[in-house]
């Protein structure tokens, strides 16, 4: 009987040995050379004879290395989990620019790795398309399945990428980061804005009861009535001004959380403190000039 086998070097080696053959040094050398180039060597054998080696090469999408660099700048670690042998995995990982890789991974290996990161306090996002990816996709905090993948992978994931592009997960992370950045920026501005308004208006109101507090009225507002009216008008205008920021999102770029926090505090925190003083004073001058208060 003729039995044909195609597969990884180790499994085909056992196959030919069962028929009394052997995987010679030349074939092993060819497989190692292919693996070091980042491709997958598939050995073809018929009974006890090796016919040849097929080189299966995955194409790394252009620009993915830059995307991983952006994630790294945001403090996000990327790990490639693959069933390839360590040599192939190392070459692909270096070409793609990932932070770490796990070779010869089984479904159990993927789940254990995700659980390990989760126990260390990390949020884990995963992308996959195969049946063996389904358990890990279900375990991950965010699971993204390819539209071209198996049904089990799609059912286990939280989202399905209709374009079947592994890099889509990077875009999802960026969108999530921008949403958090926008929410943080608006919250920071609102809190700083409210605090500044109180310091601007309260001294002008307290002067009526406690004349000695006139020294705190650093904005020299025209009158208590003008101060209240100016604050109300300013509050209405600032809400309208913040609508485009809320709809468009705050400006976002790949950077660490510490850098993003300092940037938000500088722009929106300091801006939220200074803006009310300037805005309320200008409105107060207009109201006084028009004789409205």
Secondary structure, 3 states (H helix, E strand, C coil): CCCEEEECHHHHHHHHHHCCCCCCHHHHHHHHHHHHCCEEEEEEEECCEEEEEEEEECCCCCCHHHHHHHHHHCCCCCEEECCCCHHHHHHHHHHHCCCEEECCCCHHHHHHHHHHHHHCCCCCEEEECCHHHHHHHHHCCEEEEECCCCHHHHHHCCEEECCCCCCHHHHHHHHHHHHHHHHHHHHHHHHHHHHHHHHHHHHHHHCCCCHHHHHHCCCCCCCHHHHHHHHHHHHHHHHHHHHHHHHHCCCCCCCCHHHHHHHHHHHHHHHHHHHHHHHHHHHHHHHHHHCCC
